[in-house]
Amino acid sequence: MPDRKTLLLTGASRGIGHATVKRFSSAGWRVITCSRHPFPEDCPWEAGPEDHIQIDLGDPASTMEAVAEIRSRLKGGKLEALVNNAGISPKGPEGERLSTLTTDLRDWGKVFHVNFFAPVVLARGLRVELAAAQGAIVNVTSIAGARVHPFAGAAYATSKAALSALTREMAHDFGPLGVRVNAIAPGEIETAILSPGTDKLAEALPLRRLGKPEEVARTIYYLCSAESSYVTGVEIEINGGQHI
Ligand SMILES: NC(=O)c1ccc[n+]([C@@H]2O[C@H](COP(=O)([O-])OP(=O)(O)OC[C@H]3O[C@@H](n4cnc5c(N)ncnc54)[C@H](OP(=O)(O)O)[C@@H]3O)[C@@H](O)[C@H]2O)c1
């Protein structure tokens, strides 16, 4: 299939990433995935295991090695989309929020490697393939990047704020290559990352419910499709009105 589009998606094994791979696969895209665990046997999409790269994005050297591996799998071809979705949000030993006073600096650095530096390394490393496709990058930020959140820690929040700023910088720098760069900022989405107590929080939202991973996946798909061909440098809130 010479015209088949390709997506590189980080963190595809669960939650928002899992819904995203399903959305793109159902539209006929090839999806190359990256995460720490091997490809799960019960995972239903076509060509999944062959197109999975097992990698810890918290390790800068392996992330750079992964770029070489991804480029070889693309065989000098095009990359229509890069979705930087993998993210971590560490908690304390009792599941408590880690603040600016209580976050170990090494943990803070690890969060930045996964949530912030990996997107930079991947986007820069794949710019030739992205430009060849006139492709799109979507960075997955968070509502926690813009306001203090009751459960998300300081390292997570600051990494997402930085990723939001990175989206603006990259939109400026990649635009002349014909590559669009946008972000989506989810609020409370039903996934494993959520803390106990989120249900209560959702009851006070304008839409009175948690979001679904598929609802986030549809917006990511929009930002990678021709429907958004003149949209770059924006961050779309997907949060049922939580930001208002
Ligand atoms: N759920 C929400 O309500 C919400 C709200 C705001 C923002 N977000 C953001 O949305 C994104 C997805 O969230 P989610 O809730 O779907 O998360 P999730 O269920 O915890 O999944 C995280 C994904 O990232 C991968 N990952 C984690 N650490 C990694 C590492 N060091 N290297 C490579 N892959 C790694 C995981 O796979 P492995 O375990 O195999 O590595 C997994 O596929 C994240 O960026 C998160 O910050 C989520």
The ligand as an SDF file (V2000), in Angstrom:
LIG
                    3D

 48 52  0  0  0  0  0  0  0  0999 V2000
   -5.6590   10.5050   31.8930 N   0  0  0  0  0  0  0  0  0  0  0  0
   -5.8080   11.7870   32.0960 C   0  0  0  0  0  0  0  0  0  0  0  0
   -6.7730   12.2200   32.7040 O   0  0  0  0  0  0  0  0  0  0  0  0
   -4.7890   12.7680   31.5590 C   0  0  0  0  0  0  0  0  0  0  0  0
   -4.9870   14.1230   31.8360 C   0  0  0  0  0  0  0  0  0  0  0  0
   -4.0780   15.0380   31.3360 C   0  0  0  0  0  0  0  0  0  0  0  0
   -3.0090   14.6180   30.5790 C   0  0  0  0  0  0  0  0  0  0  0  0
   -2.8290   13.2980   30.3370 N   0  0  0  0  0  0  0  0  0  0  0  0
   -1.6590   12.9200   29.5420 C   0  0  0  0  0  0  0  0  0  0  0  0
   -2.0540   12.0330   28.5130 O   0  0  0  0  0  0  0  0  0  0  0  0
   -0.9930   11.1460   28.2160 C   0  0  0  0  0  0  0  0  0  0  0  0
   -1.4890    9.7300   28.2860 C   0  0  0  0  0  0  0  0  0  0  0  0
   -2.0340    9.5530   29.5600 O   0  0  0  0  0  0  0  0  0  0  0  0
   -2.7740    8.2140   30.0120 P   0  0  0  0  0  0  0  0  0  0  0  0
   -3.6950    8.5940   31.0910 O   0  0  0  0  0  0  0  0  0  0  0  0
   -3.2890    7.4930   28.8260 O   0  0  0  0  0  0  0  0  0  0  0  0
   -1.5160    7.4840   30.6920 O   0  0  0  0  0  0  0  0  0  0  0  0
   -1.2660    5.9940   31.0970 P   0  0  0  0  0  0  0  0  0  0  0  0
   -2.5260    5.1820   31.0360 O   0  0  0  0  0  0  0  0  0  0  0  0
   -0.5050    6.0520   32.3740 O   0  0  0  0  0  0  0  0  0  0  0  0
   -0.2930    5.5290   29.9240 O   0  0  0  0  0  0  0  0  0  0  0  0
    0.9750    6.0880   29.7850 C   0  0  0  0  0  0  0  0  0  0  0  0
    1.6670    5.5030   28.5560 C   0  0  0  0  0  0  0  0  0  0  0  0
    3.0010    6.0140   28.4970 O   0  0  0  0  0  0  0  0  0  0  0  0
    3.9350    4.9280   28.4120 C   0  0  0  0  0  0  0  0  0  0  0  0
    5.1310    5.2950   29.1670 N   0  0  0  0  0  0  0  0  0  0  0  0
    5.2000    5.6900   30.4660 C   0  0  0  0  0  0  0  0  0  0  0  0
    6.4640    5.9080   30.8160 N   0  0  0  0  0  0  0  0  0  0  0  0
    7.2230    5.6460   29.7150 C   0  0  0  0  0  0  0  0  0  0  0  0
    8.6270    5.6730   29.4570 C   0  0  0  0  0  0  0  0  0  0  0  0
    9.5100    6.0000   30.3930 N   0  0  0  0  0  0  0  0  0  0  0  0
    9.0430    5.3370   28.2200 N   0  0  0  0  0  0  0  0  0  0  0  0
    8.1660    4.9680   27.2630 C   0  0  0  0  0  0  0  0  0  0  0  0
    6.8290    4.9270   27.4510 N   0  0  0  0  0  0  0  0  0  0  0  0
    6.3710    5.2580   28.6590 C   0  0  0  0  0  0  0  0  0  0  0  0
    3.1890    3.7390   29.0240 C   0  0  0  0  0  0  0  0  0  0  0  0
    3.6190    2.5080   28.4850 O   0  0  0  0  0  0  0  0  0  0  0  0
    4.6680    1.5470   29.2570 P   0  0  0  0  0  0  0  0  0  0  0  0
    4.1810    1.3760   30.6430 O   0  0  0  0  0  0  0  0  0  0  0  0
    4.7000    0.3080   28.4270 O   0  0  0  0  0  0  0  0  0  0  0  0
    5.9670    2.2680   29.1900 O   0  0  0  0  0  0  0  0  0  0  0  0
    1.7470    3.9980   28.5990 C   0  0  0  0  0  0  0  0  0  0  0  0
    1.5120    3.4740   27.3120 O   0  0  0  0  0  0  0  0  0  0  0  0
    0.1280   11.4670   29.2130 C   0  0  0  0  0  0  0  0  0  0  0  0
    1.0650   12.3230   28.6190 O   0  0  0  0  0  0  0  0  0  0  0  0
   -0.6160   12.1750   30.3300 C   0  0  0  0  0  0  0  0  0  0  0  0
    0.2340   13.0520   31.0330 O   0  0  0  0  0  0  0  0  0  0  0  0
   -3.6970   12.3580   30.8140 C   0  0  0  0  0  0  0  0  0  0  0  0
  1  2  1  0
  2  3  2  0
  2  4  1  0
  4  5  1  0
  4 48  2  0
  5  6  2  0
  6  7  1  0
  7  8  2  0
  8  9  1  0
  8 48  1  0
  9 10  1  0
  9 46  1  0
 10 11  1  0
 11 12  1  0
 11 44  1  0
 12 13  1  0
 13 14  1  0
 14 15  2  0
 14 16  1  0
 14 17  1  0
 17 18  1  0
 18 19  2  0
 18 20  1  0
 18 21  1  0
 21 22  1  0
 22 23  1  0
 23 24  1  0
 23 42  1  0
 24 25  1  0
 25 26  1  0
 25 36  1  0
 26 27  1  0
 26 35  1  0
 27 28  2  0
 28 29  1  0
 29 30  1  0
 29 35  2  0
 30 31  1  0
 30 32  2  0
 32 33  1  0
 33 34  2  0
 34 35  1  0
 36 37  1  0
 36 42  1  0
 37 38  1  0
 38 39  2  0
 38 40  1  0
 38 41  1  0
 42 43  1  0
 44 45  1  0
 44 46  1  0
 46 47  1  0
M  CHG  2   8   1  16  -1
M  END
$$$$
